[in-house]
Amino acid sequence: MAIKKYKMDTEIHVWRAKKRMTQQELADLAGVSRQTIMQLEKNKYNPSLMLAYTIAQILDAGINDLFIFKKED
């Protein structure tokens, strides 16, 4: 059985904008650097499950709302 590969897209920037929150404000609340938030929003960094959960809680979103998984062809 072949294992499917997935690609992850993020909607953090959309949810952050709904809250009128800067990257720095989100970073401060999540206990990470602004660069980490920037890398997450550019899909250049995969967060730990704990960080994903923390960000979801801060933005009043579900993890599946923030991180969209798509099968790669």
mmCIF file of the N, C-alpha and C atoms, coordinates in Angstrom:
data_MODEL
# 
_entry.id   MODEL 
# 
loop_
_atom_site.group_PDB 
_atom_site.id 
_atom_site.type_symbol 
_atom_site.label_atom_id 
_atom_site.label_alt_id 
_atom_site.label_comp_id 
_atom_site.label_asym_id 
_atom_site.label_entity_id 
_atom_site.label_seq_id 
_atom_site.pdbx_PDB_ins_code 
_atom_site.Cartn_x 
_atom_site.Cartn_y 
_atom_site.Cartn_z 
_atom_site.occupancy 
_atom_site.B_iso_or_equiv 
_atom_site.pdbx_formal_charge 
_atom_site.auth_seq_id 
_atom_site.auth_comp_id 
_atom_site.auth_asym_id 
_atom_site.auth_atom_id 
_atom_site.pdbx_PDB_model_num 
ATOM 1   N N  . MET A 1 1  ? 0.839   -1.175 0.000  1.00 0.00 ? 1  MET A N  1 
ATOM 2   C CA . MET A 1 1  ? 0.000   0.000  0.000  1.00 0.00 ? 1  MET A CA 1 
ATOM 3   C C  . MET A 1 1  ? 0.891   1.248  0.000  1.00 0.00 ? 1  MET A C  1 
ATOM 4   N N  . ALA A 1 2  ? 0.670   2.121  -0.934 1.00 0.00 ? 2  ALA A N  1 
ATOM 5   C CA . ALA A 1 2  ? 1.456   3.349  -1.047 1.00 0.00 ? 2  ALA A CA 1 
ATOM 6   C C  . ALA A 1 2  ? 0.937   4.405  -0.067 1.00 0.00 ? 2  ALA A C  1 
ATOM 7   N N  . ILE A 1 3  ? 1.866   5.118  0.545  1.00 0.00 ? 3  ILE A N  1 
ATOM 8   C CA . ILE A 1 3  ? 1.497   6.188  1.460  1.00 0.00 ? 3  ILE A CA 1 
ATOM 9   C C  . ILE A 1 3  ? 1.309   7.463  0.651  1.00 0.00 ? 3  ILE A C  1 
ATOM 10  N N  . LYS A 1 4  ? 0.172   8.116  0.866  1.00 0.00 ? 4  LYS A N  1 
ATOM 11  C CA . LYS A 1 4  ? -0.119  9.369  0.165  1.00 0.00 ? 4  LYS A CA 1 
ATOM 12  C C  . LYS A 1 4  ? 0.711   10.501 0.765  1.00 0.00 ? 4  LYS A C  1 
ATOM 13  N N  . LYS A 1 5  ? 1.147   11.391 -0.085 1.00 0.00 ? 5  LYS A N  1 
ATOM 14  C CA . LYS A 1 5  ? 1.866   12.574 0.369  1.00 0.00 ? 5  LYS A CA 1 
ATOM 15  C C  . LYS A 1 5  ? 0.900   13.750 0.360  1.00 0.00 ? 5  LYS A C  1 
ATOM 16  N N  . TYR A 1 6  ? 1.099   14.624 1.312  1.00 0.00 ? 6  TYR A N  1 
ATOM 17  C CA . TYR A 1 6  ? 0.216   15.774 1.452  1.00 0.00 ? 6  TYR A CA 1 
ATOM 18  C C  . TYR A 1 6  ? 0.997   17.075 1.414  1.00 0.00 ? 6  TYR A C  1 
ATOM 19  N N  . LYS A 1 7  ? 0.310   18.102 0.973  1.00 0.00 ? 7  LYS A N  1 
ATOM 20  C CA . LYS A 1 7  ? 0.836   19.463 0.965  1.00 0.00 ? 7  LYS A CA 1 
ATOM 21  C C  . LYS A 1 7  ? -0.023  20.255 1.949  1.00 0.00 ? 7  LYS A C  1 
ATOM 22  N N  . MET A 1 8  ? 0.581   21.167 2.678  1.00 0.00 ? 8  MET A N  1 
ATOM 23  C CA . MET A 1 8  ? -0.157  21.967 3.641  1.00 0.00 ? 8  MET A CA 1 
ATOM 24  C C  . MET A 1 8  ? -0.157  23.430 3.227  1.00 0.00 ? 8  MET A C  1 
ATOM 25  N N  . ASP A 1 9  ? -1.333  24.019 3.226  1.00 0.00 ? 9  ASP A N  1 
ATOM 26  C CA . ASP A 1 9  ? -1.485  25.461 3.036  1.00 0.00 ? 9  ASP A CA 1 
ATOM 27  C C  . ASP A 1 9  ? -2.007  26.028 4.344  1.00 0.00 ? 9  ASP A C  1 
ATOM 28  N N  . THR A 1 10 ? -1.746  27.301 4.567  1.00 0.00 ? 10 THR A N  1 
ATOM 29  C CA . THR A 1 10 ? -2.185  27.910 5.822  1.00 0.00 ? 10 THR A CA 1 
ATOM 30  C C  . THR A 1 10 ? -3.111  29.100 5.578  1.00 0.00 ? 10 THR A C  1 
ATOM 31  N N  . GLU A 1 11 ? -4.034  29.272 6.488  1.00 0.00 ? 11 GLU A N  1 
ATOM 32  C CA . GLU A 1 11 ? -4.962  30.401 6.463  1.00 0.00 ? 11 GLU A CA 1 
ATOM 33  C C  . GLU A 1 11 ? -4.746  31.305 7.677  1.00 0.00 ? 11 GLU A C  1 
ATOM 34  N N  . ILE A 1 12 ? -3.588  31.177 8.310  1.00 0.00 ? 12 ILE A N  1 
ATOM 35  C CA . ILE A 1 12 ? -3.319  31.967 9.515  1.00 0.00 ? 12 ILE A CA 1 
ATOM 36  C C  . ILE A 1 12 ? -3.471  33.452 9.231  1.00 0.00 ? 12 ILE A C  1 
ATOM 37  N N  . HIS A 1 13 ? -2.946  33.923 8.109  1.00 0.00 ? 13 HIS A N  1 
ATOM 38  C CA . HIS A 1 13 ? -3.001  35.347 7.802  1.00 0.00 ? 13 HIS A CA 1 
ATOM 39  C C  . HIS A 1 13 ? -4.442  35.846 7.685  1.00 0.00 ? 13 HIS A C  1 
ATOM 40  N N  . VAL A 1 14 ? -5.338  35.005 7.171  1.00 0.00 ? 14 VAL A N  1 
ATOM 41  C CA . VAL A 1 14 ? -6.743  35.388 7.020  1.00 0.00 ? 14 VAL A CA 1 
ATOM 42  C C  . VAL A 1 14 ? -7.387  35.535 8.401  1.00 0.00 ? 14 VAL A C  1 
ATOM 43  N N  . TRP A 1 15 ? -7.188  34.535 9.250  1.00 0.00 ? 15 TRP A N  1 
ATOM 44  C CA . TRP A 1 15 ? -7.773  34.568 10.586 1.00 0.00 ? 15 TRP A CA 1 
ATOM 45  C C  . TRP A 1 15 ? -7.147  35.671 11.431 1.00 0.00 ? 15 TRP A C  1 
ATOM 46  N N  . ARG A 1 16 ? -5.865  35.907 11.246 1.00 0.00 ? 16 ARG A N  1 
ATOM 47  C CA . ARG A 1 16 ? -5.184  36.981 11.981 1.00 0.00 ? 16 ARG A CA 1 
ATOM 48  C C  . ARG A 1 16 ? -5.751  38.334 11.570 1.00 0.00 ? 16 ARG A C  1 
ATOM 49  N N  . ALA A 1 17 ? -6.018  38.507 10.274 1.00 0.00 ? 17 ALA A N  1 
ATOM 50  C CA . ALA A 1 17 ? -6.584  39.768 9.772  1.00 0.00 ? 17 ALA A CA 1 
ATOM 51  C C  . ALA A 1 17 ? -7.994  39.992 10.329 1.00 0.00 ? 17 ALA A C  1 
ATOM 52  N N  . LYS A 1 18 ? -8.764  38.917 10.459 1.00 0.00 ? 18 LYS A N  1 
ATOM 53  C CA . LYS A 1 18 ? -10.118 39.034 11.037 1.00 0.00 ? 18 LYS A CA 1 
ATOM 54  C C  . LYS A 1 18 ? -10.064 39.588 12.458 1.00 0.00 ? 18 LYS A C  1 
ATOM 55  N N  . LYS A 1 19 ? -8.998  39.252 13.163 1.00 0.00 ? 19 LYS A N  1 
ATOM 56  C CA . LYS A 1 19 ? -8.814  39.721 14.544 1.00 0.00 ? 19 LYS A CA 1 
ATOM 57  C C  . LYS A 1 19 ? -8.093  41.065 14.598 1.00 0.00 ? 19 LYS A C  1 
ATOM 58  N N  . ARG A 1 20 ? -7.719  41.590 13.421 1.00 0.00 ? 20 ARG A N  1 
ATOM 59  C CA . ARG A 1 20 ? -6.950  42.839 13.337 1.00 0.00 ? 20 ARG A CA 1 
ATOM 60  C C  . ARG A 1 20 ? -5.699  42.757 14.207 1.00 0.00 ? 20 ARG A C  1 
ATOM 61  N N  . MET A 1 21 ? -4.989  41.654 14.025 1.00 0.00 ? 21 MET A N  1 
ATOM 62  C CA . MET A 1 21 ? -3.818  41.357 14.835 1.00 0.00 ? 21 MET A CA 1 
ATOM 63  C C  . MET A 1 21 ? -2.577  41.366 13.940 1.00 0.00 ? 21 MET A C  1 
ATOM 64  N N  . THR A 1 22 ? -1.504  41.937 14.424 1.00 0.00 ? 22 THR A N  1 
ATOM 65  C CA . THR A 1 22 ? -0.254  41.925 13.675 1.00 0.00 ? 22 THR A CA 1 
ATOM 66  C C  . THR A 1 22 ? 0.449   40.583 13.875 1.00 0.00 ? 22 THR A C  1 
ATOM 67  N N  . GLN A 1 23 ? 1.426   40.325 13.028 1.00 0.00 ? 23 GLN A N  1 
ATOM 68  C CA . GLN A 1 23 ? 2.246   39.130 13.208 1.00 0.00 ? 23 GLN A CA 1 
ATOM 69  C C  . GLN A 1 23 ? 2.930   39.159 14.567 1.00 0.00 ? 23 GLN A C  1 
ATOM 70  N N  . GLN A 1 24 ? 3.401   40.325 14.969 1.00 0.00 ? 24 GLN A N  1 
ATOM 71  C CA . GLN A 1 24 ? 4.101   40.450 16.246 1.00 0.00 ? 24 GLN A CA 1 
ATOM 72  C C  . GLN A 1 24 ? 3.168   40.173 17.420 1.00 0.00 ? 24 GLN A C  1 
ATOM 73  N N  . GLU A 1 25 ? 1.938   40.668 17.345 1.00 0.00 ? 25 GLU A N  1 
ATOM 74  C CA . GLU A 1 25 ? 0.979   40.422 18.426 1.00 0.00 ? 25 GLU A CA 1 
ATOM 75  C C  . GLU A 1 25 ? 0.672   38.928 18.548 1.00 0.00 ? 25 GLU A C  1 
ATOM 76  N N  . LEU A 1 26 ? 0.466   38.271 17.422 1.00 0.00 ? 26 LEU A N  1 
ATOM 77  C CA . LEU A 1 26 ? 0.209   36.839 17.448 1.00 0.00 ? 26 LEU A CA 1 
ATOM 78  C C  . LEU A 1 26 ? 1.423   36.089 17.991 1.00 0.00 ? 26 LEU A C  1 
ATOM 79  N N  . ALA A 1 27 ? 2.596   36.487 17.534 1.00 0.00 ? 27 ALA A N  1 
ATOM 80  C CA . ALA A 1 27 ? 3.828   35.847 17.999 1.00 0.00 ? 27 ALA A CA 1 
ATOM 81  C C  . ALA A 1 27 ? 3.978   35.985 19.510 1.00 0.00 ? 27 ALA A C  1 
ATOM 82  N N  . ASP A 1 28 ? 3.729   37.176 20.038 1.00 0.00 ? 28 ASP A N  1 
ATOM 83  C CA . ASP A 1 28 ? 3.852   37.411 21.475 1.00 0.00 ? 28 ASP A CA 1 
ATOM 84  C C  . ASP A 1 28 ? 2.886   36.526 22.257 1.00 0.00 ? 28 ASP A C  1 
ATOM 85  N N  . LEU A 1 29 ? 1.657   36.440 21.798 1.00 0.00 ? 29 LEU A N  1 
ATOM 86  C CA . LEU A 1 29 ? 0.653   35.619 22.484 1.00 0.00 ? 29 LEU A CA 1 
ATOM 87  C C  . LEU A 1 29 ? 0.985   34.131 22.405 1.00 0.00 ? 29 LEU A C  1 
ATOM 88  N N  . ALA A 1 30 ? 1.585   33.708 21.279 1.00 0.00 ? 30 ALA A N  1 
ATOM 89  C CA . ALA A 1 30 ? 1.912   32.293 21.077 1.00 0.00 ? 30 ALA A CA 1 
ATOM 90  C C  . ALA A 1 30 ? 3.270   31.914 21.677 1.00 0.00 ? 30 ALA A C  1 
ATOM 91  N N  . GLY A 1 31 ? 4.048   32.912 22.067 1.00 0.00 ? 31 GLY A N  1 
ATOM 92  C CA . GLY A 1 31 ? 5.354   32.635 22.660 1.00 0.00 ? 31 GLY A CA 1 
ATOM 93  C C  . GLY A 1 31 ? 6.420   32.247 21.650 1.00 0.00 ? 31 GLY A C  1 
ATOM 94  N N  . VAL A 1 32 ? 6.299   32.787 20.428 1.00 0.00 ? 32 VAL A N  1 
ATOM 95  C CA . VAL A 1 32 ? 7.282   32.532 19.374 1.00 0.00 ? 32 VAL A CA 1 
ATOM 96  C C  . VAL A 1 32 ? 7.731   33.856 18.775 1.00 0.00 ? 32 VAL A C  1 
ATOM 97  N N  . SER A 1 33 ? 8.669   33.811 17.850 1.00 0.00 ? 33 SER A N  1 
ATOM 98  C CA . SER A 1 33 ? 9.143   35.039 17.206 1.00 0.00 ? 33 SER A CA 1 
ATOM 99  C C  . SER A 1 33 ? 8.208   35.433 16.049 1.00 0.00 ? 33 SER A C  1 
ATOM 100 N N  . ARG A 1 34 ? 8.289   36.696 15.675 1.00 0.00 ? 34 ARG A N  1 
ATOM 101 C CA . ARG A 1 34 ? 7.517   37.162 14.515 1.00 0.00 ? 34 ARG A CA 1 
ATOM 102 C C  . ARG A 1 34 ? 7.959   36.410 13.267 1.00 0.00 ? 34 ARG A C  1 
ATOM 103 N N  . GLN A 1 35 ? 9.240   36.069 13.188 1.00 0.00 ? 35 GLN A N  1 
ATOM 104 C CA . GLN A 1 35 ? 9.756   35.334 12.039 1.00 0.00 ? 35 GLN A CA 1 
ATOM 105 C C  . GLN A 1 35 ? 9.084   33.965 11.917 1.00 0.00 ? 35 GLN A C  1 
ATOM 106 N N  . THR A 1 36 ? 8.792   33.337 13.047 1.00 0.00 ? 36 THR A N  1 
ATOM 107 C CA . THR A 1 36 ? 8.100   32.044 13.011 1.00 0.00 ? 36 THR A CA 1 
ATOM 108 C C  . THR A 1 36 ? 6.718   32.204 12.408 1.00 0.00 ? 36 THR A C  1 
ATOM 109 N N  . ILE A 1 37 ? 5.986   33.234 12.813 1.00 0.00 ? 37 ILE A N  1 
ATOM 110 C CA . ILE A 1 37 ? 4.648   33.480 12.262 1.00 0.00 ? 37 ILE A CA 1 
ATOM 111 C C  . ILE A 1 37 ? 4.757   33.776 10.774 1.00 0.00 ? 37 ILE A C  1 
ATOM 112 N N  . MET A 1 38 ? 5.747   34.585 10.405 1.00 0.00 ? 38 MET A N  1 
ATOM 113 C CA . MET A 1 38 ? 5.955   34.914 8.995  1.00 0.00 ? 38 MET A CA 1 
ATOM 114 C C  . MET A 1 38 ? 6.217   33.646 8.179  1.00 0.00 ? 38 MET A C  1 
ATOM 115 N N  . GLN A 1 39 ? 7.065   32.762 8.684  1.00 0.00 ? 39 GLN A N  1 
ATOM 116 C CA . GLN A 1 39 ? 7.382   31.519 7.971  1.00 0.00 ? 39 GLN A CA 1 
ATOM 117 C C  . GLN A 1 39 ? 6.163   30.606 7.887  1.00 0.00 ? 39 GLN A C  1 
ATOM 118 N N  . LEU A 1 40 ? 5.365   30.555 8.939  1.00 0.00 ? 40 LEU A N  1 
ATOM 119 C CA . LEU A 1 40 ? 4.133   29.773 8.904  1.00 0.00 ? 40 LEU A CA 1 
ATOM 120 C C  . LEU A 1 40 ? 3.190   30.294 7.826  1.00 0.00 ? 40 LEU A C  1 
ATOM 121 N N  . GLU A 1 41 ? 3.024   31.607 7.772  1.00 0.00 ? 41 GLU A N  1 
ATOM 122 C CA . GLU A 1 41 ? 2.100   32.210 6.802  1.00 0.00 ? 41 GLU A CA 1 
ATOM 123 C C  . GLU A 1 41 ? 2.575   32.020 5.365  1.00 0.00 ? 41 GLU A C  1 
ATOM 124 N N  . LYS A 1 42 ? 3.872   31.846 5.162  1.00 0.00 ? 42 LYS A N  1 
ATOM 125 C CA . LYS A 1 42 ? 4.420   31.622 3.817  1.00 0.00 ? 42 LYS A CA 1 
ATOM 126 C C  . LYS A 1 42 ? 4.541   30.131 3.486  1.00 0.00 ? 42 LYS A C  1 
ATOM 127 N N  . ASN A 1 43 ? 4.021   29.268 4.372  1.00 0.00 ? 43 ASN A N  1 
ATOM 128 C CA . ASN A 1 43 ? 4.112   27.812 4.183  1.00 0.00 ? 43 ASN A CA 1 
ATOM 129 C C  . ASN A 1 43 ? 5.556   27.322 4.123  1.00 0.00 ? 43 ASN A C  1 
ATOM 130 N N  . LYS A 1 44 ? 6.435   27.960 4.854  1.00 0.00 ? 44 LYS A N  1 
ATOM 131 C CA . LYS A 1 44 ? 7.844   27.578 4.861  1.00 0.00 ? 44 LYS A CA 1 
ATOM 132 C C  . LYS A 1 44 ? 8.236   26.838 6.131  1.00 0.00 ? 44 LYS A C  1 
ATOM 133 N N  . TYR A 1 45 ? 7.270   26.671 7.040  1.00 0.00 ? 45 TYR A N  1 
ATOM 134 C CA . TYR A 1 45 ? 7.566   26.054 8.328  1.00 0.00 ? 45 TYR A CA 1 
ATOM 135 C C  . TYR A 1 45 ? 6.358   25.243 8.769  1.00 0.00 ? 45 TYR A C  1 
ATOM 136 N N  . ASN A 1 46 ? 6.590   24.004 9.190  1.00 0.00 ? 46 ASN A N  1 
ATOM 137 C CA . ASN A 1 46 ? 5.520   23.169 9.726  1.00 0.00 ? 46 ASN A CA 1 
ATOM 138 C C  . ASN A 1 46 ? 5.587   23.238 11.248 1.00 0.00 ? 46 ASN A C  1 
ATOM 139 N N  . PRO A 1 47 ? 4.520   23.700 11.881 1.00 0.00 ? 47 PRO A N  1 
ATOM 140 C CA . PRO A 1 47 ? 4.554   23.861 13.327 1.00 0.00 ? 47 PRO A CA 1 
ATOM 141 C C  . PRO A 1 47 ? 4.374   22.536 14.058 1.00 0.00 ? 47 PRO A C  1 
ATOM 142 N N  . SER A 1 48 ? 4.776   22.526 15.303 1.00 0.00 ? 48 SER A N  1 
ATOM 143 C CA . SER A 1 48 ? 4.453   21.378 16.154 1.00 0.00 ? 48 SER A CA 1 
ATOM 144 C C  . SER A 1 48 ? 2.945   21.385 16.377 1.00 0.00 ? 48 SER A C  1 
ATOM 145 N N  . LEU A 1 49 ? 2.434   20.266 16.789 1.00 0.00 ? 49 LEU A N  1 
ATOM 146 C CA . LEU A 1 49 ? 1.005   20.172 17.080 1.00 0.00 ? 49 LEU A CA 1 
ATOM 147 C C  . LEU A 1 49 ? 0.629   21.143 18.196 1.00 0.00 ? 49 LEU A C  1 
ATOM 148 N N  . MET A 1 50 ? 1.491   21.296 19.176 1.00 0.00 ? 50 MET A N  1 
ATOM 149 C CA . MET A 1 50 ? 1.207   22.215 20.287 1.00 0.00 ? 50 MET A CA 1 
ATOM 150 C C  . MET A 1 50 ? 1.164   23.667 19.817 1.00 0.00 ? 50 MET A C  1 
ATOM 151 N N  . LEU A 1 51 ? 2.066   24.057 18.921 1.00 0.00 ? 51 LEU A N  1 
ATOM 152 C CA . LEU A 1 51 ? 2.045   25.419 18.405 1.00 0.00 ? 51 LEU A CA 1 
ATOM 153 C C  . LEU A 1 51 ? 0.807   25.644 17.542 1.00 0.00 ? 51 LEU A C  1 
ATOM 154 N N  . ALA A 1 52 ? 0.466   24.667 16.707 1.00 0.00 ? 52 ALA A N  1 
ATOM 155 C CA . ALA A 1 52 ? -0.736  24.784 15.871 1.00 0.00 ? 52 ALA A CA 1 
ATOM 156 C C  . ALA A 1 52 ? -1.968  24.954 16.757 1.00 0.00 ? 52 ALA A C  1 
ATOM 157 N N  . TYR A 1 53 ? -2.058  24.170 17.826 1.00 0.00 ? 53 TYR A N  1 
ATOM 158 C CA . TYR A 1 53 ? -3.190  24.251 18.750 1.00 0.00 ? 53 TYR A CA 1 
ATOM 159 C C  . TYR A 1 53 ? -3.225  25.613 19.444 1.00 0.00 ? 53 TYR A C  1 
ATOM 160 N N  . THR A 1 54 ? -2.065  26.096 19.882 1.00 0.00 ? 54 THR A N  1 
ATOM 161 C CA . THR A 1 54 ? -1.978  27.390 20.559 1.00 0.00 ? 54 THR A CA 1 
ATOM 162 C C  . THR A 1 54 ? -2.451  28.515 19.645 1.00 0.00 ? 54 THR A C  1 
ATOM 163 N N  . ILE A 1 55 ? -1.983  28.519 18.407 1.00 0.00 ? 55 ILE A N  1 
ATOM 164 C CA . ILE A 1 55 ? -2.384  29.560 17.450 1.00 0.00 ? 55 ILE A CA 1 
ATOM 165 C C  . ILE A 1 55 ? -3.876  29.474 17.176 1.00 0.00 ? 55 ILE A C  1 
ATOM 166 N N  . ALA A 1 56 ? -4.397  28.273 17.024 1.00 0.00 ? 56 ALA A N  1 
ATOM 167 C CA . ALA A 1 56 ? -5.836  28.092 16.784 1.00 0.00 ? 56 ALA A CA 1 
ATOM 168 C C  . ALA A 1 56 ? -6.641  28.660 17.954 1.00 0.00 ? 56 ALA A C  1 
ATOM 169 N N  . GLN A 1 57 ? -6.196  28.401 19.176 1.00 0.00 ? 57 GLN A N  1 
ATOM 170 C CA . GLN A 1 57 ? -6.899  28.917 20.355 1.00 0.00 ? 57 GLN A CA 1 
ATOM 171 C C  . GLN A 1 57 ? -6.874  30.443 20.381 1.00 0.00 ? 57 GLN A C  1 
ATOM 172 N N  . ILE A 1 58 ? -5.736  31.036 20.072 1.00 0.00 ? 58 ILE A N  1 
ATOM 173 C CA . ILE A 1 58 ? -5.601  32.496 20.071 1.00 0.00 ? 58 ILE A CA 1 
ATOM 174 C C  . ILE A 1 58 ? -6.531  33.122 19.042 1.00 0.00 ? 58 ILE A C  1 
ATOM 175 N N  . LEU A 1 59 ? -6.643  32.481 17.872 1.00 0.00 ? 59 LEU A N  1 
ATOM 176 C CA . LEU A 1 59 ? -7.443  33.041 16.777 1.00 0.00 ? 59 LEU A CA 1 
ATOM 177 C C  . LEU A 1 59 ? -8.899  32.572 16.796 1.00 0.00 ? 59 LEU A C  1 
ATOM 178 N N  . ASP A 1 60 ? -9.287  31.823 17.835 1.00 0.00 ? 60 ASP A N  1 
ATOM 179 C CA . ASP A 1 60 ? -10.658 31.280 17.933 1.00 0.00 ? 60 ASP A CA 1 
ATOM 180 C C  . ASP A 1 60 ? -11.021 30.482 16.692 1.00 0.00 ? 60 ASP A C  1 
ATOM 181 N N  . ALA A 1 61 ? -10.110 29.622 16.272 1.00 0.00 ? 61 ALA A N  1 
ATOM 182 C CA . ALA A 1 61 ? -10.297 28.802 15.073 1.00 0.00 ? 61 ALA A CA 1 
ATOM 183 C C  . ALA A 1 61 ? -9.955  27.355 15.403 1.00 0.00 ? 61 ALA A C  1 
ATOM 184 N N  . GLY A 1 62 ? -10.351 26.472 14.517 1.00 0.00 ? 62 GLY A N  1 
ATOM 185 C CA . GLY A 1 62 ? -9.938  25.087 14.626 1.00 0.00 ? 62 GLY A CA 1 
ATOM 186 C C  . GLY A 1 62 ? -8.634  24.889 13.873 1.00 0.00 ? 62 GLY A C  1 
ATOM 187 N N  . ILE A 1 63 ? -7.885  23.891 14.247 1.00 0.00 ? 63 ILE A N  1 
ATOM 188 C CA . ILE A 1 63 ? -6.637  23.602 13.542 1.00 0.00 ? 63 ILE A CA 1 
ATOM 189 C C  . ILE A 1 63 ? -6.915  23.364 12.060 1.00 0.00 ? 63 ILE A C  1 
ATOM 190 N N  . ASN A 1 64 ? -8.009  22.680 11.754 1.00 0.00 ? 64 ASN A N  1 
ATOM 191 C CA . ASN A 1 64 ? -8.350  22.416 10.351 1.00 0.00 ? 64 ASN A CA 1 
ATOM 192 C C  . ASN A 1 64 ? -8.764  23.676 9.606  1.00 0.00 ? 64 ASN A C  1 
ATOM 193 N N  . ASP A 1 65 ? -9.152  24.726 10.319 1.00 0.00 ? 65 ASP A N  1 
ATOM 194 C CA . ASP A 1 65 ? -9.454  26.010 9.678  1.00 0.00 ? 65 ASP A CA 1 
ATOM 195 C C  . ASP A 1 65 ? -8.171  26.722 9.268  1.00 0.00 ? 65 ASP A C  1 
ATOM 196 N N  . LEU A 1 66 ? -7.130  26.536 10.056 1.00 0.00 ? 66 LEU A N  1 
ATOM 197 C CA . LEU A 1 66 ? -5.861  27.247 9.831  1.00 0.00 ? 66 LEU A CA 1 
ATOM 198 C C  . LEU A 1 66 ? -4.912  26.512 8.902  1.00 0.00 ? 66 LEU A C  1 
ATOM 199 N N  . PHE A 1 67 ? -4.951  25.189 8.958  1.00 0.00 ? 67 PHE A N  1 
ATOM 200 C CA . PHE A 1 67 ? -4.014  24.381 8.178  1.00 0.00 ? 67 PHE A CA 1 
ATOM 201 C C  . PHE A 1 67 ? -4.801  23.457 7.253  1.00 0.00 ? 67 PHE A C  1 
ATOM 202 N N  . ILE A 1 68 ? -4.679  23.689 5.957  1.00 0.00 ? 68 ILE A N  1 
ATOM 203 C CA . ILE A 1 68 ? -5.431  22.950 4.945  1.00 0.00 ? 68 ILE A CA 1 
ATOM 204 C C  . ILE A 1 68 ? -4.506  21.929 4.306  1.00 0.00 ? 68 ILE A C  1 
ATOM 205 N N  . PHE A 1 69 ? -4.890  20.672 4.389  1.00 0.00 ? 69 PHE A N  1 
ATOM 206 C CA . PHE A 1 69 ? -4.079  19.593 3.831  1.00 0.00 ? 69 PHE A CA 1 
ATOM 207 C C  . PHE A 1 69 ? -4.661  19.134 2.500  1.00 0.00 ? 69 PHE A C  1 
ATOM 208 N N  . LYS A 1 70 ? -3.794  19.018 1.495  1.00 0.00 ? 70 LYS A N  1 
ATOM 209 C CA . LYS A 1 70 ? -4.208  18.581 0.155  1.00 0.00 ? 70 LYS A CA 1 
ATOM 210 C C  . LYS A 1 70 ? -3.284  17.454 -0.283 1.00 0.00 ? 70 LYS A C  1 
ATOM 211 N N  . LYS A 1 71 ? -3.853  16.454 -0.928 1.00 0.00 ? 71 LYS A N  1 
ATOM 212 C CA . LYS A 1 71 ? -3.041  15.360 -1.460 1.00 0.00 ? 71 LYS A CA 1 
ATOM 213 C C  . LYS A 1 71 ? -2.213  15.873 -2.629 1.00 0.00 ? 71 LYS A C  1 
ATOM 214 N N  . GLU A 1 72 ? -0.941  15.462 -2.647 1.00 0.00 ? 72 GLU A N  1 
ATOM 215 C CA . GLU A 1 72 ? -0.078  15.797 -3.781 1.00 0.00 ? 72 GLU A CA 1 
ATOM 216 C C  . GLU A 1 72 ? -0.295  14.765 -4.872 1.00 0.00 ? 72 GLU A C  1 
ATOM 217 N N  . ASP A 1 73 ? -0.225  15.200 -6.103 1.00 0.00 ? 73 ASP A N  1 
ATOM 218 C CA . ASP A 1 73 ? -0.398  14.292 -7.243 1.00 0.00 ? 73 ASP A CA 1 
ATOM 219 C C  . ASP A 1 73 ? 0.855   13.504 -7.506 1.00 0.00 ? 73 ASP A C  1 
# 
